[in-house]
Amino acid sequence: MADENEVRIGTEEDINELLKIRREKLNELQEKGKDPFKLVKYDVTHHSNEIHDNFEKMEGQFVSVAGRMMSKRIMGKASFCDIQDREGKIQAYVRKDSIGEENYDEFKRFDIGDIIGVKGEVFKTRKGEISIKVKEVTLLSKSLQILPEKWHGLKDTDLRYRQRYLDLIVNPEVKDTFIKRSAIIKEIRKFLDDRGYLEVETPVLHTIPGGAAARPFITHHNTLDMDMYMRIALELHLKRLIVGGMERVYEIGRVFRNEGMSIRHNPEFTLLELYEAYTDYHGMMDLAENLIRTVAKNVLGTAKVTYGDYEIDLEKPFERLTMLDAVKKYANVDFNEINTLEEAREIAKKHNIEYEEHHQKGDILNLFFEEYAEKNLIQPTFIMDHPVEISPLAKRKPDNPDYTERFELFITAREFANAFSELNDPIDQRSRFEHQEALRAAGDEEANMIDEDFLLALEYGMPPTGGLGIGIDRLVMLLTNSYSIRDVLLFPTMKPRD
């Protein structure tokens, strides 16, 4: 029977021949009573990086390592192979006189991609490479497919996202991104836990979509015979817990928005929301800045982050700018001098800003901000004091009720956080919900519905509260220098192939 190494890869026919050879090898092993898929356990004592990092202490020590064979070099009576485990790679040195002729012949027929276990002594080769001198080798799982790098590499981003397992096998930097993602979430939890926040879980299925302006996914509950909505935010249930006296709560959870897809947007994504009684949006600004800076330092060892062509300085105090001042700075339009909706529409027409009939003055101010200011906010910048029209859940500014105590944090011209001094006046909240319902009736599918139970909760009394939401995926993108949100989601949403 031919061996994979004897087949020259070129056409699809060649690849099919290689796949056939691998299955023949499996059949041969099974006929000999050596079916690798019947093995149920293998005792691993060490991982690759542990051996590399502690070689001076471990030289001569007997170890057991397992992983995927990524390369193999046959040299007569001795061979080398590289084994890749969760931490990296380590070289194994396999000699015929150490494992026996029969076992050595079987080892030579192992394929790249097979999962193997080796036991032996830690040593350093004459070329200075830390390795394992193998005394025993075991085939733990047979790879019946050929790793992509075997013929063309795995550079196709569509294939990488669809078959993330292959991406993780052949692109080590991808695995590093997701290890960092886990570390980032761990540090966020530690930061909040250390400050007395309680992590909670709230429902994913809602009877009313609320807490954000977004189009929801709709599903159906068979037993209750009712439509339900996948949550678009965590907000309204968490604020119910503030009413209940929990005072400091947070949740890190998936939310779902039935909207467009881009390098910044995936239909499901991970959101951190937290709420703290007896503080306001200034307290949330301080918390957000401290949290992001601390997480960067603890995960990366620095608060200066490279993202694309920019060096982002998270160490310096974040800039704080009102939306009015940002529009004045970047669009040279002063909305303090615009007193009526007609004036706002007129200035929008002069600047080719497209608005809709239902848009009010505050909506048009926000359109100016999105067109002129947002693209300039590269270094961390808090944009404060949003118009009440676009902030249905934020408390009004006492000295200027047309605006709210709300901020968004922008870095690299992207929104990373959204926060309010939370609206706790049930009468004002009902009025704003009714305005949102009117927008929905007029065709705005992203407008909020009236949540009567939430209004009832507010009527029992919610203390002054600060709330903050941070997009975990975008934060991971920033801290791992990842271009697309799909690069930081293990399994991004993809349209199935035919």
N, C-alpha and C positions, 0 to 999 in steps of 0.2 A: 504494500500500500504506500502511495506517495505521502511525503510529509509536506507540511505547509511551507517550510523553507525552500522546498524544491520547486514550488510553483511561482512563476513570475507574474506579478500582478499588473494587469493592464486593462482588460475589458471586464464587463459585467460577467461574462462567462468565466473568466479567471476567478473572480470573487465567488461565484457560485461553486466553483470547484473547491475553493478553500473552505467554504462552509460545509461542503460535503465531507471533506477530510476530517473536520472537527467532529462531526457526528459519527463518522466511522471510528475515530479514536475512542469516543465515549462508548460505543457498542463493544469495542474490543475490551475495554476495562470492565464493563458490566459482565461480559462473558467469562472473564477471569475472576469474578466475584469481588471486584475492586471498584464498585460503583461509588463515585465521590458524593453523590447526592444522598446516600444512605448514612453518611456521617452526620452526627447530631451535635457534636461538641468538639472544641479544640481549646486547650488551656493556653492562653497567652499570658506571658509574664511581663513583657516589656514592649514599648513602642519605639519607633525609629529615633525620634528626637531625644528621647530619654537616654538612649545609648550614645548618640552623638554628643549630647551635652555633658555626659558624665563618664566619658571614655576612660579617664585616668583611674577612676574608682572601679570601673566595670571591666577593664581589660582582663581577659582570662575567665570571666564569669560565664556560666552556662545560662543561656536565655532561650525563650520560646517566642517567636514573632510570627505574625500572620498578616497577609495582605495580598494585593493583586500584583502579579508578575508583569512588570512594565517593559522589561528588556531581558534578553538572554544571549550569552556569548559562549558558544561551544568551542572548546579548545582541546580536543582529544580526550584525555582522561581527567580533565578538570574543566569546570565551567563557572561562569559568573552570571548572576541575574540580579536585577533590582526589584525589590519588593516595596510596594507603596501601601502604607497604612494611613490611618486618619491624621497622623502628624507629619508625614513626609515619606522619604525613601531611605532604604538602607540596602547595601550590597550584600549578597550571599555568595560564599565561595563553596562550590560543590565539587568534591573529588570522588572518583569511582572507588578508590580504596578506603574511603571513609564511610560511604553509605552502602557499598556493595554493588556488584555488577548489575544485577537485575534492577535494583532501584535506580541506578544511574541511567540505565537504558530507558526506563520509564520517564525519568526526569527530562531526558533529552527530547522526549516527544511531547512535553508540556508546551502549551501555546501561550503567546503573549495575551494577557487578559485573564488567564486562569488564576484562581485564588488558591494560594498555597500556604502551608505552614512549615517553618523550619526551626529546628532546635540545634544549638551548637554554641561554640565559644566565641566571645567577642575578641577581635584582634585587629591589627592594622596591617594592610598589605605593604609590599615593598615600595609601592608608589605612594604610600601614606594615606590610603583610604580606609576609613573605619568600616569594618565588615563583620560578618558572622561566618565562622568556619563550621560548615554544616555537618552534623552527625546523623541527622534524620530529616527527611523531607516528605511531606504529605500533600497530596492533591485534595483540596477541600471543596472546590466547586469548579466544574468545567465550563469555560466560556465557549458558547456555541456561535457567538458572533465575533466579528473582527473589530477591534477598536478603530475609531475613525482616523487617528493619526497614522495608522498602518498604511493608508494610501493617499489621503488628501488633507489630513488635519481636521480639526473641528472649529472652523472659523465662521461658518454660516450661522448668523445670529438666530434665524428662525429655527434651525435644527437644535441649536444650543438651548433655546427656551423650551422647545417641545420635549427634548430628551435631556433634561437637566442632569440625570445620572451620568450620561456620557460626558457632559460638560465638566462635572466635578472630577471625573476620572482623569481626563486628559489636560485640563487647564487648572493647574494648582492655584493660580491667583483667584479663581472663582470660589474655590473652597475657602480661601482666606477671607473673602468678602463676607461670606455667611458666618464664619467664625466670629468676625468682628460684629456682625449684626447681633448675634447672640450676646456678645459681651456688652454692646451698647444698651440693649434692653435690660440686661442684668444690672448695669450701673444706674440706669434710670430708676429701677425698683429700689436699689440700695439708697439712692439719693432721697427718694420720697419716704421710704420706710424710716430712715434716720431722722426725718423731720416730723414724725408722728402721723403720717398719712396711712390710712387703712386701704389695702387693695380689696376691691369688691368685684362682683360679677353681676351684670344686669342682662335683661332679656335681649336676644337677637331678633326674635319675632315680635313685632309691634302691631297693635291694632290701628295705630295712627302714625304716619311718618312725621317725625318732628326733630327739632334741635338743629336743623341746618336747612339751607335752600338747595334742594337736590331732588332729582327724579328717582323714586324708589323702585326696587324690584318687588313684584307682587307675587305671592304664593297663595295656596289655599289649604286650609286646615279641614281635613275630611270629617273628623268627629264633630267639630263645632260647626261645620258647614259655613265657614266664613273666610273671606279673603284676609290675609295678613301681609305685613310689609317687612322686608329685611331692613334692619335699622340703618339709617343714614348718619346717625350720630349717637353719642352716649349721654348727651346732656340732660335730657328731661328726667330720666330715672335717677341719675346721680344727684340732681338737685332735690329730688324727693327725699333722698337720704340726708341731705343737709337739713331739710325741714324736720326729719326724724331725730336730729340731734347728734349725728355722727361727726360733724364739724370739719373733718379733713378726710376726703375719700379720693381714690383714683381708680381708673380702669385702663388697662391696655388690651384692646380688643379689635376684632375685625369689624369694619363697617362696609356697607354696600351701596353704591350709587350707580344707577342705570343711565350712565352718561357716556360721553365720548372717550376714546382711548388715545393716548399720546405718550411721549417720553416722560411725562409728568403724571399721567393718570392711568390707573387700572381700576376696573369696576369694583374690585374688593381690595381694601388696603387696611393697614394697621394704624390705629389712632390711640394716642394717649389723651385722656381727659382727666382733669383734676379740679376739685372744688374745695375752697377753704373759707370757713365762716369768719366773719369779723375782719376781713381785709378787702381791698379793692383792686382795680386794674393796675395801679402802681405797684402793689405788692406782687401781683402776677408778673409784671415786667421784671422786677428784681429776681423773682424765682426762676423765670424762663432763662434769663441771661446766665444766672449762676448754674442752673442745671446743665445747659448746653456746654458751657465752658468746662465744668467739672467732668462731664462725661467724655469730652474730647481729650482732656488731660489723662484721665484714667485708662482710656482705651488706646489712645495713640501716643501718649507720653508728651504731647504738645498741644497748645491751643492755637497754633498757627497751622492752617490746613490748606493744602493745595487742592484746588478744584478747577479742572480744565486749565485755562490760561491765567487764573487768578490765584493769589495767595490771600486767603481769608483770615483775618486776624480776630479770633474770638477772645483774645486776652484783653484788648482795649474795651473800655465801656462802649456799649452799643449806642448808636445815635438814636435820638428820640425826636420825632418830627410829627406835627399834626398833619392830617390829610389836606387841610386848607393851605398850610405852609408848603407842603410838598408840591401841590398843584401850582402855587404861586412861583415856586423856585424853578420848576421844570417846564411849565407851560406858560409862565408869565401871565397868568389869569388869576385875579384876586376875587374869589367868591364872596369875600366880605363886602364887596361893593355891588354884588348882584342880589337884589332884594326880592325879585319876583320870579315865578316860573317862566314867564314870557321872556324875561331878560336872560335867564339861563338857556332857554331854547335858542335864542338869537345868537348868543356867544358860541353855542355848540355848532350851529350852522356855519358860522364864520370859520371854525376850526375843523369842519368836516367830520364832526363827531355825530355818529348816527345814534339816535335815541328812539324809544318807542312811545306810543301815545300815553301809556299809563305812567311813564317816568316822571318823577317829581324833581325838584331842584337838587335834592341830596343825591338822587340817582345819577343825575347828570354830572355832579361833582365827582362821583366815583368813576364815571366813564372817562373823564379828563385824567384822573389819577392813573387809571389802567393804561391809557394811551400814552401819556407823557412821562409819568414819574416812575412807574414800576420797573421799567427796563434799566433805570439808572441806579437801582438799589442793590449794589453788588456787596458792599460790606454790610454787616448786620445793622439793620435799621428798624426801629419800632415806629410804625405809622399809627398815630393815635387819633382819637376823637372823630369817629366815623359818623356820617349822617344817620339820623334815626330811621330814615326810610329803608336802609339796608341792614339795620341792626335790630330786629324785632325782639331779641331777648336780652338786650343790654340796657342798663340804667341810663337815663338822661343826665346830661351835665347840669348841675343845679343852676349855674350861671348862664347857660346857653342851651335851652331844652330842645333846640333843633338838632343837637349833636349828642352823642352818647359816650360814655366812659368805656371805650373799646379800643383795642389795638390789634394790629397784625404785625408779625415779625417777618421781614424780608431779608433774604441772603441770596446772593447770585441771581437777583431779579426774580426770585421765587418766594411764594408764601410758605413759611415754615410753622407759624403758630397763629392762633386766633384767641383772643381773651376779652373778657368783659368784667366790669363791675356788674354783677348779675341783677337783672330786674327782679325785684321782690314785691312790687306793688301789683296785687292781683287785678285791680281795676284797670290800670294802665296796660297790663299784660293782655287782658281780655280785649281791650280796644285794638291793640296791635295785631292780635290773632284775627280779629274781625277784618282788619285791613288786609291781612294775608289771604283770608278766605275770599275776599272780593277779588283779589288778584287771581286766585285759582279759578274762580268762576268765570273770569275774563279770559282764561286760557293759559295762565302761567302754571305749568305742571310742577315747578320747583317751589312754589309758595307753600308756606306752612298751613296745616289744618288746626282747628281749635281742639286743644287737648283739655277736655273738661276735668279729668282727674288731676292733671297738673295744676290747673287753676284752683281746684278745691284744695290741693296741698298748699298752695301759696296763701289761701285764705286762712289756714291755720297759723301762718306766720313763718317766713324764712328770714333768718338774720341777714344783715349785710354780708355779701359773699363775693369773693373773687373766683372766677373760673378761667381755665386755660386748656386749650387743645393744641397738641403738637403732632404733626404727621411723622410717624416713626420712619416710614419708608424714605421720605425726603431727607430726614436727618441722617439716615444710613447712607444715602446717596452722597451727601456732603462729606461725611467722614471717611468714605471709602473711595472718593473720587470716581463715582459711577455716573455715566452719562444718562442712562435711562432707568426708569423705575423698574423695568423688567430685569435689570441687572442685579437688583437687590431683593427680588421676589423669587423664591425657589421655584414656584410653579405659577408663572403669570398666566392670566387669562388669554387663551389662544382659540381662534376659530379652527375646528377640526378640519383636517385634510379630507378630501373626498376618498 
